[in-house]
Amino acid sequence: MTPLLLALPGAEALAAALVPGLACELGELKLHRFPDGENCPQILPEPRGRDVVLVAALDHPDAKLLALYLSACVARELGARRIVLVLPYLPYMRQDAVFQPGQGITARHFARLLSSCCDALVTVDPHLHRILSLDEVYSVASEVVPAAPAIAQWIRQNVAQPVVVGPDSESEQWAAHVAQLAGCPYTVLSKVRSGDHEVAVSLPPAQILAGRSPVLVDDIVSTARTMVAAAAQLQQAGATPPVCIAVHALFAGDACSVLEQAGVAGIVSCNTVPHASNAIDLMPALAAAALRMLAR
């Protein structure tokens, strides 16, 4: 039987883009909300004996997580053979250590919850830093789709004489890979964060910027303050205004407008989180990864 593809609210466009690559049936997932705020998922057609692919856009995850968990559990209750979660953006990976007394490593707790309701997981470039692999915290099969090939292709097609710039040390893994595939140099700045909205970034080496168009690349852009600080340092070093590329365009609050006001040349993102800046399509790669999970 063909797989049944279901979209959580807010992920309908993502699901529609996955259909051609998955060769699946697009089902209907209804979330009935009771007057007290509880919800009850309804899956049509019923998935008995079928593989279910459940796609969700997990920006602002706390408001969406329970619906995702219950929907996966109901699919299992209704006889789904296997459940594959397609989560283009995987949240709760940045709290991968205890940073303040009284905190915990929430990345591990979140992983345990998701692992309990599915058989496999597909995502794009999770924020792996102190946790080196999803296998360290997720107990189900997983595949990570890299965004670097699509980002590098976009740069080759849209930016003349690029130099890729990572705004902090954690971005080096993406910046280095993108630069290698785009065939251009890269540099990585250093960052000191003193609060959620206060960030200082080092001055980049002028020699690597000479005659080139800077492209700031980071995996997650949330408050955008790191990007803003990096853009300011690039311009102080004499570079032209940078193009800013985000794998996951979270853009919390006024982040996007603050970045626009920083005088950047453009803001581009992958379509892992629906946003007006989406220009780099990763849905074919995600569909191919989901198919590999279903074939296991």
C-alpha positions in Angstrom: 0.0 0.0 0.0 1.1 3.5 -0.7 2.3 5.6 2.3 -0.2 8.0 3.9 1.2 11.5 4.3 -0.3 13.7 7.0 0.4 17.4 7.8 0.2 19.0 11.1 -1.5 22.5 11.0 1.0 24.9 9.5 2.8 22.3 7.5 0.3 21.9 4.7 2.6 23.6 2.2 5.5 21.4 3.2 3.4 18.3 2.8 2.2 19.3 -0.6 5.8 19.8 -1.7 6.7 16.3 -0.5 3.9 14.5 -2.4 5.7 14.2 -5.8 8.9 12.8 -4.3 7.1 10.3 -2.0 4.5 9.0 -4.4 2.1 8.8 -1.5 -1.5 9.6 -0.7 -2.1 12.9 1.0 -4.5 12.2 3.9 -6.4 14.5 6.2 -5.4 15.2 9.7 -8.1 17.0 11.7 -7.5 18.4 15.2 -10.8 18.8 17.0 -10.4 21.3 19.7 -12.7 21.0 22.7 -13.9 24.1 24.6 -11.4 23.6 27.3 -8.5 23.7 24.8 -7.7 20.0 24.6 -7.5 18.5 21.1 -8.3 15.1 19.6 -6.7 14.1 16.3 -8.7 12.4 13.6 -6.9 10.7 10.7 -8.7 10.1 7.3 -8.5 7.6 5.8 -7.7 5.3 8.7 -4.0 4.1 8.3 -4.4 0.5 9.2 -1.6 -1.6 7.7 -0.1 1.5 6.0 3.1 3.4 6.6 2.4 7.0 7.8 4.6 10.0 7.1 3.8 12.8 9.5 5.2 16.2 8.6 5.4 19.2 11.0 6.9 22.7 11.0 8.2 22.9 14.6 9.1 26.5 14.9 7.4 27.6 18.2 7.5 24.0 19.2 5.8 24.1 22.5 2.5 25.1 20.9 2.7 22.2 18.4 4.4 19.4 20.2 1.4 17.8 21.9 -0.6 17.7 18.7 2.3 16.0 16.9 2.8 13.5 19.7 -1.0 12.7 19.9 -1.3 12.4 16.1 1.5 9.9 16.0 0.1 7.9 18.8 -3.4 7.9 17.3 -1.9 6.7 14.0 -0.3 3.8 15.8 -3.5 3.1 17.7 -5.4 2.9 14.3 -3.0 0.3 13.0 -0.3 2.2 11.2 2.5 -0.1 10.2 5.3 2.4 10.6 5.4 6.1 11.5 8.1 8.3 10.0 8.3 11.9 11.3 9.5 14.5 8.8 10.6 17.5 10.8 12.5 19.9 8.6 13.4 21.9 11.7 14.2 19.9 14.8 14.0 22.0 17.9 15.4 21.6 21.4 18.9 20.7 20.2 20.6 23.8 21.5 20.2 23.0 25.3 22.8 20.2 24.9 24.5 20.9 28.2 23.9 22.4 31.6 24.7 26.1 31.3 23.2 27.4 34.6 22.7 25.8 38.0 19.3 24.1 38.2 19.0 23.5 34.4 18.9 20.1 32.6 19.8 18.8 29.2 16.4 19.3 27.6 17.7 18.0 24.2 17.7 14.5 25.7 14.3 14.7 27.2 12.7 16.0 24.0 14.4 13.2 22.0 13.1 10.6 24.4 9.5 11.9 23.9 9.7 11.9 20.1 11.4 8.5 20.0 8.5 7.1 21.9 5.9 7.9 19.3 7.6 7.1 15.9 9.8 4.5 14.2 12.0 6.9 12.2 12.9 10.6 11.9 14.1 12.8 9.0 15.3 16.3 9.5 17.6 19.0 8.1 20.8 20.0 9.8 19.9 19.8 13.5 22.1 22.0 15.8 24.7 19.4 16.6 27.4 20.8 18.8 28.2 19.0 22.1 25.8 16.2 21.0 27.7 14.9 17.9 25.0 12.7 16.4 21.2 12.2 16.7 21.9 8.6 17.6 23.3 9.8 20.9 19.8 11.0 22.0 17.3 9.5 19.7 16.5 5.8 20.0 14.8 5.5 16.5 16.4 5.4 13.1 17.2 8.9 11.8 18.6 10.6 8.7 19.9 14.1 8.5 19.5 15.9 5.2 22.4 18.4 4.7 21.4 21.9 3.4 24.9 22.7 2.2 24.5 21.4 -1.4 21.4 23.4 -2.1 22.8 26.5 -0.4 26.1 26.2 -2.4 24.1 25.9 -5.6 22.1 29.0 -4.8 25.3 30.9 -4.1 26.9 29.8 -7.3 23.8 31.0 -9.2 23.3 34.3 -7.4 26.5 35.6 -6.0 29.6 36.7 -8.0 33.0 36.1 -6.3 31.5 34.9 -3.0 33.3 34.5 0.3 31.3 32.5 2.9 31.4 33.9 6.4 30.3 31.9 9.5 29.2 34.4 12.3 30.5 32.2 15.1 32.5 29.1 15.8 29.4 26.9 16.0 28.6 27.8 12.4 31.9 26.6 11.0 30.6 23.2 10.2 28.0 24.7 7.8 30.2 27.5 6.5 33.1 25.2 5.6 30.9 22.7 3.8 29.0 25.3 1.9 32.3 27.0 0.8 33.8 23.7 -0.3 30.8 22.9 -2.5 30.6 26.5 -3.8 34.3 26.5 -4.6 35.1 29.7 -2.7 37.0 30.7 0.5 35.4 31.0 3.9 36.2 32.6 7.3 34.6 32.2 10.7 34.2 35.0 13.2 34.1 34.6 17.0 31.2 35.6 19.2 30.6 36.6 22.8 27.0 36.5 23.9 26.0 38.4 27.1 22.3 37.9 26.8 19.5 36.7 24.4 19.7 40.0 22.5 23.3 41.2 23.2 26.1 39.8 21.0 29.6 40.9 20.1 31.4 39.5 17.1 35.1 39.7 16.1 36.4 41.7 13.2 37.0 39.5 10.1 40.4 39.4 8.3 40.3 42.1 5.6 42.5 40.1 3.2 40.0 37.3 2.7 37.2 39.8 1.9 39.1 41.8 -0.7 37.2 41.8 -4.0 34.6 39.3 -2.8 30.9 39.4 -1.9 30.4 38.2 1.7 27.7 35.6 2.3 26.8 35.1 6.0 25.7 31.5 6.6 24.2 30.1 9.8 22.0 27.1 10.7 19.5 28.9 13.0 18.6 32.6 12.9 16.3 33.4 15.8 16.8 36.9 17.3 19.2 37.7 14.3 21.5 39.6 16.7 24.5 37.4 15.8 23.9 38.1 12.1 23.4 41.8 12.7 26.7 42.0 14.7 28.5 40.0 12.0 27.1 42.2 9.2 28.3 45.3 11.1 31.8 43.9 11.5 32.0 43.0 7.8 31.1 46.5 6.8 33.6 47.9 9.3 36.2 45.8 7.6 35.4 47.4 4.3 33.3 44.6 2.8 30.2 45.1 0.7 26.8 44.5 2.4 26.5 40.7 2.9 23.8 38.3 1.8 22.5 36.5 4.8 21.5 32.8 4.5 19.7 30.8 7.2 19.1 27.1 7.1 16.2 27.5 9.6 14.6 30.9 9.5 13.0 31.2 12.9 13.1 35.0 13.0 11.6 35.5 16.5 9.8 38.8 17.1 11.4 41.7 15.2 14.4 39.7 14.1 13.8 39.9 10.3 13.1 43.7 10.3 16.2 44.3 12.5 18.3 42.3 10.1 16.9 44.2 7.1 17.6 47.5 8.9 21.2 46.4 9.3 21.8 47.2 5.6 22.3 43.6 4.4 22.1 42.9 0.7 19.5 40.2 1.1 18.0 37.6 3.4 17.5 34.1 2.1 16.5 30.9 3.8 15.8 27.2 3.2 12.2 26.2 3.3 12.5 24.1 6.5 10.3 26.8 8.3 7.7 28.6 6.2 8.8 32.2 5.8 8.8 34.9 3.2 12.6 34.5 2.8 12.4 30.9 1.6 14.3 30.6 -1.6 16.2 27.3 -1.3 14.1 24.2 -1.7 15.0 21.1 0.4 11.7 19.2 -0.1 13.0 16.8 -2.8 15.9 15.9 -0.6 13.6 15.4 2.4 11.2 13.2 0.3 14.2 11.1 -0.8 15.3 10.6 2.8 11.8 9.7 3.9 11.6 7.1 1.2 14.9 5.6 2.4 13.4 5.4 5.9 10.3 3.6 4.6 12.5 1.1 2.7 14.5 0.0 5.8 
